[in-house]
Amino acid sequence: MAFGIKKKKIQDILPHRTLTDPEELFCYGFDASSSEGRPLAVVKPVNASEVGQLAAFAHEHAISIVPRGAGTGMTGGAVPMKDVVVLSMEAMNRILEIDQHDMVAVVEPGVMNGYLQEKLEEKGLFYPPDPASMKFCTLGGNVAENAGGPRAIKYGVTRDYVLGLESVLSDGRILTTGGKTYKGVVGYDLTRLMVGSEGTLGIITKIILKVLPLPEEVATLLCTFTSMDDAARTVSKITSASIIPRTLEMMDRESIHAVEKYKAFGLPMDAEALLLIEVDGPVETVSKESERIASLCTSCNGSVRIAEDRYSKERLWEARRAISPALYKISPTKINEDIVVPRGSVPEMFGKLREISEKYDLPIPSFGHVGDGNIHVNVMTDKNNPDEYQRALDSIKEIFEATIRLGGTISGEHGVGITKKQYIGMDLDDTNIEIMKAVKNVFDPKGILNPGKIFP
Ligand SMILES: Cc1cc2nc3c(=O)[nH]c(=O)nc-3n(C[C@H](O)[C@H](O)[C@H](O)COP(=O)(O)OP(=O)(O)OC[C@H]3O[C@@H](n4cnc5c(N)ncnc54)[C@H](O)[C@@H]3O)c2cc1C
């Protein structure tokens, strides 16, 4: 079917929900990576049945579709390749149920993570996964990427909270997996298979999430160090001290300076590194654990400040969440990776990053969830300077090699998408890749769901 006819037919299915103006299509052509495309059309369905109609039509006429949440993905997952229809889930944005007896929340995929957190807190409930983008990313995108966040060190990632899903398959059939129960072992775990599948196996239309009681108390500590080695030593001491903090985040000197240039948060400019640590639980436990952590920090030459009220806590987190946009103060192009190494190898990895930064003569500010070994590594460069950009790409390869050598993995939470697909062979062996491709083929035999992603 010719390009124009495909567009017309798609429009005929849901005319009031389809965008085809070039200006509107432009807005759906990119995400938070530097990848870009232009969709054939954008459709905004409001329920699973509409998604099913579209998928069935696309399947029959071999038209590719890309599910999209809020487009905050870091690896190009929601970016349309050629001749693709974007299925934006933004209109499916209702919280369907918060059930305090079953301790579950049932949501549509377009609900913002931060909005659900707020609504749960009003009822004394808690949904731990907290990507730094939580105020502007969707839960559908979180499930599709298996998003994590600072609280993963204690509470795990999105996968650990998804009890059930409703997904539309590539031919329009609806697949319901799991449910409201906390257990269930009948057959293969298709719910878990869908989590992290980056929109390549199905379009998620309903999500059942496990929720927890809101912790009674949270303490937030800012620990400042004049040496990165001291900060790294503190991380090892805390993680081996039988305390599980709810966050253990690190910012290096370059990240601190970029954030302060972006907005004056009052972070210590003379620090080489800082740790943002939280503990939560019953008041007494929180008080004991925060004292213990403070003393571990001071024993490693750190100085400690405890945030006294909700405003100071929120301001520290605002500074932490500002790092990603702030880094553009250093250079116009950011190649962002989210490697993970075993926790004990974090100090060695930071040393390796310093060496690579010097070797390639490029700033590599690094920060992130060091408590679980997940480091956000940002190679700062300028895409319009071919020589420098090539050096940046070479440095990425070396960073990945060092990560794998230390027993780590090239992505902890951002997924593969477009930007990492050329590297998956460094992380996965042939048998893994063969089985994954076979699974993809069962779910999507015509290859119309989010083509060009994950596999090179
Ligand atoms: C400033 C900033 C900070 C960030 N911090 C973190 C962080 O701390 N932790 C973290 O994990 N990530 C982080 N991210 C990355 C990003 O926010 C997450 O990957 C998030 O889960 C993407 O959600 P989204 O709604 O924007 O999805 P999109 O970017 O729109 O899509 C992401 C992928 O999910 C698929 N998808 C979306 N909706 C559906 C659906 N309903 N069904 C099937 N597939 C779907 C898309 O096809 C695509 O492959 C950050 C991003 C930014 C910009």
The ligand as an SDF file (V2000), in Angstrom:
LIG
                    3D

 53 58  0  0  0  0  0  0  0  0999 V2000
   15.8670   13.9050   33.1750 C   0  0  0  0  0  0  0  0  0  0  0  0
   15.6260   12.4250   33.0390 C   0  0  0  0  0  0  0  0  0  0  0  0
   15.8940   11.5900   34.1240 C   0  0  0  0  0  0  0  0  0  0  0  0
   15.6820   10.2150   34.0150 C   0  0  0  0  0  0  0  0  0  0  0  0
   15.9210    9.4190   35.1060 N   0  0  0  0  0  0  0  0  0  0  0  0
   15.6720    8.1060   35.0400 C   0  0  0  0  0  0  0  0  0  0  0  0
   15.8890    7.2740   36.1860 C   0  0  0  0  0  0  0  0  0  0  0  0
   16.2900    7.7140   37.2730 O   0  0  0  0  0  0  0  0  0  0  0  0
   15.6240    5.9560   36.0440 N   0  0  0  0  0  0  0  0  0  0  0  0
   15.1560    5.4150   34.8860 C   0  0  0  0  0  0  0  0  0  0  0  0
   14.9100    4.2110   34.8360 O   0  0  0  0  0  0  0  0  0  0  0  0
   14.9600    6.1860   33.7930 N   0  0  0  0  0  0  0  0  0  0  0  0
   15.1890    7.5040   33.8390 C   0  0  0  0  0  0  0  0  0  0  0  0
   14.9800    8.2930   32.7280 N   0  0  0  0  0  0  0  0  0  0  0  0
   14.5460    7.6690   31.4710 C   0  0  0  0  0  0  0  0  0  0  0  0
   13.0190    7.6390   31.2300 C   0  0  0  0  0  0  0  0  0  0  0  0
   12.3640    8.6540   31.9410 O   0  0  0  0  0  0  0  0  0  0  0  0
   12.4470    6.2790   31.5610 C   0  0  0  0  0  0  0  0  0  0  0  0
   12.9700    5.2930   30.6960 O   0  0  0  0  0  0  0  0  0  0  0  0
   10.9080    6.2080   31.4970 C   0  0  0  0  0  0  0  0  0  0  0  0
   10.5070    4.9340   31.9290 O   0  0  0  0  0  0  0  0  0  0  0  0
   10.3640    6.4690   30.0850 C   0  0  0  0  0  0  0  0  0  0  0  0
    8.9690    6.7280   30.1970 O   0  0  0  0  0  0  0  0  0  0  0  0
    8.1900    7.4920   29.0420 P   0  0  0  0  0  0  0  0  0  0  0  0
    6.7690    7.5440   29.4240 O   0  0  0  0  0  0  0  0  0  0  0  0
    8.8250    8.7890   28.7600 O   0  0  0  0  0  0  0  0  0  0  0  0
    8.4100    6.4820   27.8380 O   0  0  0  0  0  0  0  0  0  0  0  0
    8.8400    6.7770   26.3330 P   0  0  0  0  0  0  0  0  0  0  0  0
   10.1640    7.4470   26.2910 O   0  0  0  0  0  0  0  0  0  0  0  0
    7.7290    7.4040   25.6110 O   0  0  0  0  0  0  0  0  0  0  0  0
    9.0020    5.2900   25.8070 O   0  0  0  0  0  0  0  0  0  0  0  0
   10.0300    4.4630   26.3090 C   0  0  0  0  0  0  0  0  0  0  0  0
    9.8630    3.0480   25.7170 C   0  0  0  0  0  0  0  0  0  0  0  0
    8.6950    2.4640   26.2160 O   0  0  0  0  0  0  0  0  0  0  0  0
    7.8140    2.0700   25.1650 C   0  0  0  0  0  0  0  0  0  0  0  0
    6.4590    2.3290   25.6380 N   0  0  0  0  0  0  0  0  0  0  0  0
    5.9500    3.4810   26.1610 C   0  0  0  0  0  0  0  0  0  0  0  0
    4.6800    3.3010   26.5280 N   0  0  0  0  0  0  0  0  0  0  0  0
    4.3560    2.0120   26.2250 C   0  0  0  0  0  0  0  0  0  0  0  0
    3.1750    1.2240   26.3420 C   0  0  0  0  0  0  0  0  0  0  0  0
    2.0630    1.6890   26.8760 N   0  0  0  0  0  0  0  0  0  0  0  0
    3.2280   -0.0540   25.8970 N   0  0  0  0  0  0  0  0  0  0  0  0
    4.3490   -0.5810   25.3660 C   0  0  0  0  0  0  0  0  0  0  0  0
    5.4860    0.1100   25.2390 N   0  0  0  0  0  0  0  0  0  0  0  0
    5.4990    1.3940   25.6620 C   0  0  0  0  0  0  0  0  0  0  0  0
    8.2350    2.9110   23.9720 C   0  0  0  0  0  0  0  0  0  0  0  0
    7.9400    2.2630   22.7610 O   0  0  0  0  0  0  0  0  0  0  0  0
    9.7410    3.0350   24.1940 C   0  0  0  0  0  0  0  0  0  0  0  0
   10.3940    1.8980   23.7090 O   0  0  0  0  0  0  0  0  0  0  0  0
   15.2050    9.6630   32.7990 C   0  0  0  0  0  0  0  0  0  0  0  0
   14.9350   10.5080   31.7060 C   0  0  0  0  0  0  0  0  0  0  0  0
   15.1350   11.8700   31.8330 C   0  0  0  0  0  0  0  0  0  0  0  0
   14.8360   12.7430   30.6490 C   0  0  0  0  0  0  0  0  0  0  0  0
  1  2  1  0
  2  3  1  0
  2 52  2  0
  3  4  2  0
  4  5  1  0
  4 50  1  0
  5  6  2  0
  6  7  1  0
  6 13  1  0
  7  8  2  0
  7  9  1  0
  9 10  1  0
 10 11  2  0
 10 12  1  0
 12 13  2  0
 13 14  1  0
 14 15  1  0
 14 50  1  0
 15 16  1  0
 16 17  1  0
 16 18  1  0
 18 19  1  0
 18 20  1  0
 20 21  1  0
 20 22  1  0
 22 23  1  0
 23 24  1  0
 24 25  2  0
 24 26  1  0
 24 27  1  0
 27 28  1  0
 28 29  2  0
 28 30  1  0
 28 31  1  0
 31 32  1  0
 32 33  1  0
 33 34  1  0
 33 48  1  0
 34 35  1  0
 35 36  1  0
 35 46  1  0
 36 37  1  0
 36 45  1  0
 37 38  2  0
 38 39  1  0
 39 40  1  0
 39 45  2  0
 40 41  1  0
 40 42  2  0
 42 43  1  0
 43 44  2  0
 44 45  1  0
 46 47  1  0
 46 48  1  0
 48 49  1  0
 50 51  2  0
 51 52  1  0
 52 53  1  0
M  END
$$$$
